[in-house]
């Protein structure tokens, strides 16, 4: 990679990191000037990489969904290695609930699903979630009629930062009761 391309890649990564940090803390109303300043780049550099704020938000959302996909794939790898599926699904729900509660970018990710930027990531996430659901059903820890789409619907209803953390934990307990048969 040429020095110029490497510099451009560093700038783009810096912009996405800065935008993610500021959007997480302040929400989607953060200004492009603030993002450029936080990234240590000129506003023109920011706009060369991301011509519109929508482009930048899509990059943040894709970055966040990529992190979700990696977490799901790591959970599936632990299940494939012989671990139980339900604790992995529970851990994912807990991580997502904490993420949505602390990070406006996570909320943006949840509301921007279906954009062109994230469709490939969504497909990977759903394929992995389908495998986790099947594994949990084989071990009897999920009702047989629960689908990956059902769990995705639950995730889309996660309470956000307006709800205190204890209420988000309670939401997880209630959601799990809805999809998991009672243990005898």
C-alpha positions as CSV (number, residue, x, y, z in Angstrom):
1,X,0.0,0.0,0.0
2,X,1.3,3.4,-0.9
3,X,2.0,6.0,1.8
4,X,-0.8,8.1,0.5
5,X,-3.3,5.2,0.7
6,X,-2.1,4.2,4.1
7,X,-2.6,7.8,5.3
8,X,-6.1,7.9,3.8
9,X,-6.9,4.6,5.5
10,X,-5.7,5.9,8.8
11,X,-7.7,9.1,8.4
12,X,-10.8,7.1,7.6
13,X,-10.4,4.8,10.6
14,X,-9.7,7.8,12.8
15,X,-12.9,9.5,11.6
16,X,-15.0,6.5,12.2
17,X,-13.5,6.0,15.7
18,X,-14.0,9.6,16.6
19,X,-17.6,9.6,15.2
20,X,-18.4,6.4,17.1
21,X,-17.0,7.9,20.3
22,X,-19.0,11.2,20.0
23,X,-22.2,9.6,18.7
24,X,-22.0,7.1,21.6
25,X,-21.7,9.9,24.1
26,X,-23.9,12.6,22.5
27,X,-26.2,11.0,20.0
28,X,-26.6,11.5,16.3
29,X,-26.9,15.3,16.6
30,X,-23.1,15.6,17.1
31,X,-21.7,18.0,14.5
32,X,-19.3,17.1,11.7
33,X,-16.9,19.8,12.8
34,X,-16.7,18.2,16.3
35,X,-16.1,14.8,14.7
36,X,-13.3,16.2,12.5
37,X,-11.7,17.9,15.5
38,X,-11.9,14.7,17.6
39,X,-10.4,12.7,14.7
40,X,-7.6,15.2,14.3
41,X,-8.4,15.9,10.6
42,X,-9.7,18.9,8.6
43,X,-13.4,19.0,7.9
44,X,-12.6,18.7,4.2
45,X,-10.8,15.4,4.9
46,X,-13.9,14.2,6.7
47,X,-16.1,15.1,3.8
48,X,-13.8,13.5,1.3
49,X,-14.2,10.2,3.1
50,X,-17.9,10.7,4.1
51,X,-19.7,13.1,1.8
52,X,-22.8,13.2,4.0
53,X,-23.5,12.6,7.6
54,X,-25.7,9.6,6.5
55,X,-22.6,8.0,5.0
56,X,-20.7,8.5,8.3
57,X,-23.6,7.1,10.3
58,X,-23.7,4.1,8.0
59,X,-20.0,3.5,8.6
60,X,-20.6,3.7,12.4
61,X,-23.5,1.4,12.2
62,X,-21.5,-1.1,10.1
63,X,-18.7,-0.9,12.6
64,X,-21.0,-1.7,15.4
65,X,-22.8,-4.5,13.6
66,X,-19.4,-6.0,12.7
67,X,-18.6,-6.1,16.4
68,X,-22.0,-7.8,17.1
69,X,-21.3,-10.3,14.3
70,X,-17.8,-11.1,15.8
71,X,-19.3,-11.6,19.2
72,X,-22.0,-13.9,17.8
73,X,-19.4,-15.9,15.8
74,X,-17.2,-16.3,18.9
75,X,-20.2,-17.5,20.9
76,X,-21.0,-20.0,18.1
77,X,-17.4,-21.2,18.1
78,X,-17.6,-21.9,21.9
79,X,-20.9,-23.9,21.3
80,X,-19.2,-25.8,18.4
81,X,-16.4,-26.6,20.8
82,X,-18.9,-28.3,23.1
83,X,-20.2,-25.4,25.3
84,X,-23.9,-24.9,26.1
85,X,-25.8,-22.6,23.8
86,X,-28.1,-20.9,26.3
87,X,-25.4,-19.2,28.3
88,X,-23.9,-17.9,25.0
89,X,-27.3,-16.5,23.9
90,X,-27.8,-15.0,27.4
91,X,-24.4,-13.4,27.3
92,X,-25.1,-11.9,23.9
93,X,-28.3,-10.4,25.1
94,X,-26.6,-9.0,28.2
95,X,-23.8,-7.5,26.1
96,X,-26.3,-6.0,23.6
97,X,-28.5,-4.6,26.5
98,X,-25.4,-2.9,28.1
99,X,-24.3,-1.7,24.7
100,X,-27.7,-0.1,23.8
101,X,-27.9,1.4,27.3
102,X,-24.5,3.1,27.1
103,X,-24.1,3.8,23.4
104,X,-26.2,6.0,21.1
105,X,-24.3,4.4,18.2
106,X,-25.8,1.0,19.2
107,X,-29.2,2.5,19.1
108,X,-28.5,3.9,15.6
109,X,-27.4,0.4,14.6
110,X,-30.6,-1.1,15.8
111,X,-32.7,1.5,13.9
112,X,-30.6,1.5,10.7
113,X,-30.8,-2.3,10.1
114,X,-31.7,-3.0,6.5
115,X,-29.5,-0.3,5.0
116,X,-27.4,-1.4,2.0
117,X,-24.2,-0.9,4.1
118,X,-25.1,-3.5,6.6
119,X,-27.1,-6.1,4.6
120,X,-24.1,-8.5,4.3
121,X,-23.3,-8.2,8.0
122,X,-27.0,-8.8,8.9
123,X,-27.0,-12.0,6.8
124,X,-23.9,-13.2,8.6
125,X,-25.5,-12.3,12.0
126,X,-28.8,-14.1,11.1
127,X,-27.0,-17.2,9.9
128,X,-25.0,-17.4,13.1
129,X,-28.1,-16.7,15.2
130,X,-29.9,-19.5,13.4
131,X,-27.1,-21.9,14.3
132,X,-27.2,-20.7,18.0
133,X,-31.0,-21.2,18.1
134,X,-30.7,-24.7,16.6
135,X,-28.0,-25.6,19.1
136,X,-30.1,-24.3,22.0
137,X,-33.2,-26.2,20.8
138,X,-31.1,-29.4,20.5
139,X,-30.1,-29.0,24.2
140,X,-33.7,-28.3,25.1
141,X,-33.0,-24.8,26.4
142,X,-35.2,-22.9,23.8
143,X,-38.8,-23.7,22.9
144,X,-38.9,-25.6,19.5
145,X,-40.9,-22.9,17.8
146,X,-38.6,-20.0,18.7
147,X,-36.8,-18.7,15.6
148,X,-33.7,-16.5,15.0
149,X,-36.2,-13.9,13.7
150,X,-38.0,-14.1,17.1
151,X,-34.7,-13.4,18.9
152,X,-33.8,-10.6,16.5
153,X,-37.3,-9.1,17.2
154,X,-36.5,-9.2,21.0
155,X,-33.2,-7.5,20.4
156,X,-34.9,-4.8,18.5
157,X,-37.1,-4.1,21.5
158,X,-34.2,-3.8,23.9
159,X,-34.7,-0.8,26.2
160,X,-32.2,2.0,25.6
161,X,-30.3,4.5,27.7
162,X,-33.6,6.1,28.9
163,X,-34.2,3.0,31.0
164,X,-32.0,2.3,34.0
165,X,-29.6,-0.6,33.9
166,X,-31.5,-2.8,36.5
167,X,-34.6,-2.5,34.2
168,X,-32.6,-3.7,31.2
169,X,-31.4,-6.7,33.3
170,X,-35.1,-7.4,34.2
171,X,-36.0,-7.1,30.5
172,X,-33.5,-9.9,29.8
173,X,-34.9,-12.1,32.5
174,X,-38.4,-11.6,31.1
175,X,-37.3,-12.1,27.5
176,X,-35.6,-15.4,28.4
177,X,-38.7,-16.6,30.2
178,X,-40.7,-16.1,27.0
179,X,-38.4,-18.3,24.9
180,X,-37.0,-20.8,27.3
181,X,-38.9,-23.7,28.8
182,X,-38.8,-24.0,32.6
183,X,-36.0,-26.1,33.9
184,X,-37.1,-29.2,35.9
